[in-house]
Amino acid sequence: MYTIREAALAAGRSVGTLRRWEREGIIRPTRRDLRTRARLYTADEIHAIAKLVGREAVSHTEPER
C-alpha cells in the first residue's frame, strides 16, 4: 500500500489534487489506516490515476507495503 504522497508523486499530481478529486468523487483510496486515518492506495489505483491524467505512473523504488 502507498500513501497519498507516494501516489501523487507516482501519478505526477499534487497531494492537494488527489484530495480534491476524492472530495469530488473522481477517485477513492482503497482504505485508510485506522490509527492515523492516512489514505492508502494500491499500485493498481496509482496506475488508474495516472491513466486518468494521461500519463504513465512512475515506478516506485520501494517495495510495496
Buried (B, 14 or more C-beta within 10 A) or exposed (E): BBBBEBBBBBBBBEBEBBBEBBEEEEBEBEEEEEEEEBBBBBBEBBBBBBEEEEEEBEEBEEEEE
